[in-house]
Amino acid sequence: MTSFTEADIFTVVVNKRELVNLEGPFEAEALRILREIPGLAVLAQPGGTDREVDAILRFAGNRAPVAVEFKRRANPATAWQLVHYVHERPDMRVLLIAGETTAEARKILEDHGIAVIDGLGNAHIELPGLLFHLEGQRRPEQKAGDTPPTRLKGKAGVVAQVLLLQPDRAWQVKDLAKEAQVSTGLAHRVLARLEEEGIVAAEGTGPKRVRRVTNPTALLDLWAEENVERPRRTLAHLLAQTPQQLIKELGTNLGRAGIDYALTGAAAASLVAPFITAVPVAEVWVTATAAPEELYDGAQADPVTDGQNVVFLQAKDDTPLAFREKKKGLWLANRFRLYADLRRDPRRGREQAENLRREVIGF
């Protein structure tokens, strides 16, 4: 079998449009998406008799049968559904063709050996002797008549966190709304979205109708991707000899001043799932109504423009403080909020997040 280095494959993909040939009975929309991928030659053919094989992938004299799935959009929930499907058929190669995919969905698919091509120009196919990878530059299009789904951010994100914190519970809409402190209408819309995504299943009818989380892994990935915060950041410096002293002094001072807070990032992770010893900056969510002067005074810290070892984070409301947990006398962001915050930290945050997921979350 012919093998390529990554550099060799990249050169061929750019310079030869027929590096990879894909043959199969594709629908019109899937065919359009495939034909816009450089380096991929597509041949539409009538369907065969083998239900397990939808298309044939040809490259460098090799032939690989694949099963094809088509989705209009693919997010982490969609990706995990495909992963479970493939686990039941370990000998099957699967290619997802989608109008749009999210970055997290593509990562999940790539990690589990599922090929993906989307209408944004992204493509990843990895087989023995073949590495075909493109990163798209196009943006998703909002089509007329599309109803955007209830995204899991803000108060809708709080509903998702309630489900994550109690994944085995059977929920009625009114009970979920009460626990999350949101309207029953919002709780119902979140459940309807998650039911459509295959993350939640309904049981019973009428007043006895309940929903249960069937895939907490997919729910966590979907929420972490969609719950994007753009907090106001206030920089400060607190005199401390060690990272542990910094964390303790910061939390103690804020608590004594009556300022609601929740440590997050590496500082919080060091208390619940230590991964690295260095905590250069302590990040802390604080109540949205606190003025910078209150934060400086309460934390007994000095304002700075650089050289900070404390960063106060404030959202539009206090949802980042929801379900905060106490550890060693200090308030920490709940484990799922902490996971999402760590993933966005460029300083080895993704590694810390995965360590937290393994050691504390468990799914």
C-alpha positions in Angstrom: 0.0 0.0 0.0 1.4 3.4 -0.9 2.0 5.7 2.0 2.5 9.5 2.2 4.0 11.9 4.6 1.7 14.8 5.7 3.8 17.2 3.6 3.6 14.9 0.5 -0.2 14.7 0.8 -0.6 18.4 1.3 1.4 19.1 -1.9 -0.7 16.6 -3.9 -4.0 18.0 -2.5 -3.1 21.5 -3.6 -1.7 20.7 -7.0 -3.9 17.7 -8.2 -7.6 17.9 -8.1 -7.9 14.1 -8.4 -5.9 12.9 -5.4 -9.1 11.4 -4.0 -12.0 10.0 -6.0 -15.4 9.4 -4.4 -18.1 7.4 -6.2 -21.6 6.9 -5.0 -25.4 7.7 -5.3 -25.3 11.2 -3.6 -28.2 13.5 -3.1 -28.1 16.8 -4.9 -27.1 18.8 -1.8 -24.4 16.4 -0.8 -23.1 16.4 -4.3 -22.9 20.2 -4.3 -20.9 20.1 -1.1 -18.5 17.5 -2.3 -17.9 19.2 -5.7 -16.7 22.3 -3.9 -13.8 20.5 -2.1 -10.4 21.0 -3.8 -8.6 17.8 -4.5 -11.7 15.6 -4.5 -13.2 14.2 -7.7 -16.8 13.1 -7.3 -18.6 10.6 -9.5 -22.4 10.3 -9.0 -23.5 6.7 -9.6 -26.7 4.7 -9.0 -27.0 3.0 -5.6 -25.7 -0.6 -5.2 -27.2 -3.5 -3.4 -24.9 -3.5 -0.3 -26.7 -1.5 2.4 -23.5 -1.2 4.4 -21.7 0.6 1.5 -22.9 3.9 0.2 -19.8 5.1 -1.6 -16.3 4.0 -2.7 -13.2 6.1 -1.9 -10.3 5.6 -4.3 -6.8 7.0 -3.8 -3.3 6.0 -4.8 -4.5 2.7 -6.3 -6.5 1.8 -3.2 -10.2 1.3 -2.8 -12.1 1.9 0.5 -15.9 1.3 0.9 -17.6 3.8 3.1 -21.0 4.4 4.6 -22.3 7.9 4.1 -24.4 10.0 6.5 -25.8 13.4 5.4 -26.8 16.1 7.9 -27.8 19.7 7.4 -25.9 20.7 10.5 -23.6 18.8 12.8 -22.8 19.8 16.4 -21.2 17.7 19.2 -24.6 15.9 19.8 -24.6 14.8 16.1 -21.0 13.8 16.3 -21.6 11.6 19.4 -24.6 9.9 17.8 -22.3 8.9 14.9 -19.6 7.7 17.3 -22.0 5.4 19.0 -23.3 4.2 15.6 -19.7 3.4 14.6 -18.9 1.6 17.9 -21.7 -0.8 17.1 -20.1 -1.5 13.7 -16.4 -1.3 14.3 -15.4 -2.6 10.8 -17.4 0.1 9.0 -15.8 3.3 7.7 -18.1 6.3 7.9 -18.1 9.6 6.1 -20.3 12.5 7.3 -21.3 15.0 4.7 -22.9 18.1 6.3 -24.0 21.6 5.3 -22.3 23.0 8.4 -20.2 21.5 11.2 -18.9 23.1 14.4 -15.3 23.0 15.5 -16.0 20.7 18.4 -18.1 18.3 16.3 -15.2 18.0 13.8 -12.7 17.3 16.7 -14.9 14.5 18.1 -15.3 12.9 14.7 -11.6 13.2 14.0 -10.7 11.7 17.4 -12.9 8.7 16.6 -11.8 8.1 13.0 -14.9 9.4 11.3 -14.4 11.2 8.1 -16.1 14.6 7.6 -16.7 17.0 4.7 -18.9 20.1 5.1 -20.3 23.0 3.1 -18.0 25.4 4.8 -14.9 23.9 3.1 -13.8 21.7 5.9 -12.6 18.1 5.2 -10.8 15.4 7.1 -10.3 11.9 5.8 -7.7 9.7 7.5 -7.0 6.2 6.3 -3.8 4.0 6.0 -1.9 5.8 3.2 -4.1 8.9 3.1 -4.4 12.1 5.1 -6.8 14.5 3.4 -7.3 17.6 5.5 -8.7 21.1 4.6 -9.8 23.9 6.8 -12.7 25.9 5.4 -12.9 29.6 5.2 -16.6 30.1 4.5 -19.1 31.1 7.2 -22.5 29.4 7.9 -25.4 31.0 6.0 -28.7 31.8 7.7 -31.4 30.7 5.2 -34.7 32.4 5.0 -37.3 30.7 7.1 -34.7 29.0 9.4 -35.7 29.0 13.1 -32.5 29.2 15.1 -32.3 26.6 17.9 -32.3 27.5 21.6 -28.6 27.9 22.1 -27.3 26.7 25.5 -26.0 30.0 26.7 -27.0 32.4 29.4 -30.1 31.2 31.3 -30.6 28.4 28.8 -27.1 27.3 29.7 -28.1 27.3 33.4 -30.8 24.8 32.5 -28.2 22.6 30.8 -26.0 22.7 33.9 -28.9 21.6 36.1 -29.3 18.5 33.8 -25.5 17.9 33.9 -25.4 18.1 37.7 -28.3 15.6 38.1 -28.0 13.5 34.9 -29.9 10.5 36.3 -33.0 12.4 37.4 -36.4 12.3 35.6 -37.4 15.9 35.0 -40.8 17.5 34.7 -40.6 20.9 33.0 -41.9 22.8 36.0 -39.3 21.1 38.3 -36.5 21.8 35.9 -37.6 25.5 35.6 -37.7 25.8 39.4 -34.3 24.3 39.9 -32.7 26.5 37.2 -34.8 29.6 38.3 -36.0 30.2 34.7 -39.4 30.3 33.1 -41.2 27.1 32.3 -41.3 28.3 28.6 -37.5 28.4 28.5 -37.0 25.1 30.3 -39.4 23.5 27.8 -37.6 25.0 24.8 -34.2 23.7 26.1 -35.7 20.2 26.6 -37.3 20.2 23.2 -34.0 21.2 21.6 -32.1 18.5 23.5 -34.8 15.9 22.6 -34.4 16.8 19.0 -30.6 16.4 19.3 -31.0 12.9 20.8 -29.6 13.9 24.2 -32.8 13.8 26.1 -35.6 11.2 25.9 -39.2 11.6 27.0 -41.2 9.1 29.0 -44.9 9.1 29.8 -47.7 11.3 28.7 -49.7 14.3 30.0 -48.9 15.5 33.6 -46.7 12.5 34.2 -44.5 13.2 31.2 -40.8 13.4 32.2 -37.4 13.7 30.4 -34.2 12.0 31.1 -30.7 12.7 29.9 -29.5 9.8 27.7 -26.1 11.2 26.7 -24.5 13.4 29.3 -21.2 13.3 27.3 -22.9 14.9 24.3 -24.7 17.4 26.5 -21.5 18.6 28.1 -19.7 19.0 24.8 -22.7 20.8 23.3 -23.1 23.2 26.2 -19.4 23.9 26.5 -19.3 24.8 22.8 -22.3 27.0 22.8 -21.9 28.7 26.2 -19.5 31.4 25.0 -18.9 34.1 27.5 -17.3 37.5 26.7 -16.7 38.8 30.2 -15.5 42.2 31.3 -12.0 41.7 32.7 -10.6 43.7 35.5 -6.9 43.3 36.2 -5.3 43.4 39.7 -2.3 42.4 41.7 -2.5 40.9 45.1 0.6 40.5 47.2 1.3 36.8 47.9 4.4 34.6 48.2 2.9 31.4 46.6 0.1 30.5 44.3 -1.7 28.7 47.1 -1.5 31.8 49.3 -2.8 34.0 46.4 -5.8 31.8 46.0 -6.6 31.6 49.7 -6.1 35.3 50.3 -8.2 36.2 47.2 -11.2 34.1 48.2 -11.0 34.9 51.9 -10.9 38.6 51.3 -13.8 38.6 48.8 -15.9 36.5 51.1 -15.1 38.8 54.1 -16.2 41.8 52.0 -19.5 40.2 51.1 -18.7 40.0 47.4 -20.2 36.9 45.7 -17.4 35.1 43.8 -16.4 31.7 42.2 -12.8 30.9 41.5 -12.3 29.4 38.0 -9.5 28.4 35.6 -6.2 27.0 36.8 -6.7 28.4 40.3 -9.9 26.4 40.9 -8.5 23.4 39.0 -5.5 23.3 41.4 -7.9 22.7 44.3 -10.1 19.9 42.7 -8.0 18.2 40.1 -4.3 19.3 40.2 -2.6 19.0 36.9 0.2 21.6 36.9 1.7 23.4 39.8 2.0 26.9 38.2 -0.9 29.2 38.6 0.4 32.4 37.2 -3.0 34.2 37.3 -6.0 33.5 39.5 -9.3 34.1 37.5 -12.4 34.6 39.5 -16.0 35.2 38.5 -17.6 38.0 40.6 -21.1 39.4 40.8 -22.1 41.5 37.8 -23.0 44.6 39.9 -19.7 45.1 41.6 -17.7 48.2 40.6 -14.0 47.9 40.0 -13.2 49.9 43.1 -15.3 47.5 45.2 -13.4 44.6 43.8 -10.0 46.2 44.5 -11.0 47.1 48.0 -12.7 43.8 48.8 -9.8 41.7 47.5 -7.3 44.1 49.0 -5.6 44.2 45.6 -4.1 46.9 43.5 -5.3 48.0 40.1 -2.7 47.3 37.3 -2.6 47.4 33.5 -0.1 44.6 33.2 1.8 42.2 35.5 -1.5 41.0 37.0 -1.9 37.9 39.1 -5.7 38.3 39.5 -8.3 38.8 36.9 -11.9 39.6 37.9 -14.5 38.3 35.4 -18.0 39.8 35.1 -20.8 38.7 32.8 -24.0 40.6 32.1 -25.6 38.7 34.9 -24.7 36.3 37.7 -25.2 33.1 35.7 -21.5 32.1 35.9 -22.0 31.9 39.7 -24.8 29.4 39.4 -24.3 26.2 41.4 -20.9 27.3 42.7 -19.3 24.7 45.0 -17.3 25.1 48.2 -13.9 23.5 48.5 -11.4 24.1 51.4 -13.5 27.1 52.5 -13.4 28.8 49.1 -16.1 29.2 46.5 -15.4 27.6 43.1 -17.3 27.6 39.8 -19.2 24.4 39.5 -17.3 21.6 37.8 -19.0 22.0 34.4 -18.5 25.8 34.3 -14.9 25.2 35.3 -14.4 22.7 32.5 -15.8 25.1 29.9 -13.6 28.0 31.3 -10.5 25.8 31.2 -11.0 24.8 27.6 -10.8 28.4 26.6 -7.5 29.1 28.4 -4.6 29.2 25.9 -2.1 28.2 28.6 -2.5 24.4 28.4 -6.2 24.9 29.3 -7.5 22.1 27.1 -5.2 19.6 28.8 -6.3 20.7 32.2 -10.0 20.6 31.1 -9.6 16.9 30.0 -7.9 16.1 33.3 -10.8 17.6 35.2 -13.2 15.7 33.0 -11.5 12.4 33.7 -10.8 12.9 37.4 -13.9 14.8 38.5 -16.7 14.7 36.0 -16.4 11.2 34.7 -18.1 11.5 31.3 
